Amino acid sequence: MLVESVLGNASDPGWKIRLDAARVDDLLLDQWEAQKNRLRKRTVDGDEVALSLGRGHRLRDGDILRWDETTRTAVVARIQLGEVMVIDLSGLGKEPAELGLRAAIELGHAIGNQHWPAVVKDNRMYVPLTVDRKVMDSVMRTHDLTGVSHDFVPGTEVIAYLAPHESRRLFGGAGSTPHSHAPQPVD
């Protein structure tokens, strides 16, 4: 099945009514796959779907990829977001300026040194899990920054607070490519 455009979204009122009385076959996508406009994957029921969406188009959770009126069957994209480390920065403002500034710079260095994508919004920094949760927790505990705490939450709890460009930064594959500081061979 070739999909070149999205028909609508399951959250749209008109589609909600149709889908209530339909058979829905989900196409499960992780946060990295959902950013691709070209993809080949099987639905939960085993049907092969080939996505060929226009440049710059990104799927949203609930996008309807196929509708068969005769069989009242829909293929719906279901995007599964990973966890996000939420770093609470509000304690930095309670510290003396010198300590708060030092902690902020050290945090930026620690996150940047790991090449983790991040979004700072209000008094929080959001970092998607790009490596094992234990590793990220260990990095944060090792630095033990004054005025900074962290926790891990599902991406679905965070995405509502983000602008589209911030969502792309966190869930758009920025951390899906391994990076290394190891010397590269010269040809």
Secondary structure, 3 states (H helix, E strand, C coil): CEECCCCEECCCHHHHHHHHCCEEEEEEEECCHHHCCEEEEECCCCCEEEEECCCCCCCCCCEEEEEECCCCEEEEEEEECCEEEEEECHHHHHCCHHHHHHHHHHHHHHHHHCCCCCEEECCEEEEECCCCHHHHHHHHHHHCCCCCEEEEEEHHHHHHHCCHHHHHHHHCCCCCCCCCCCCCCCC
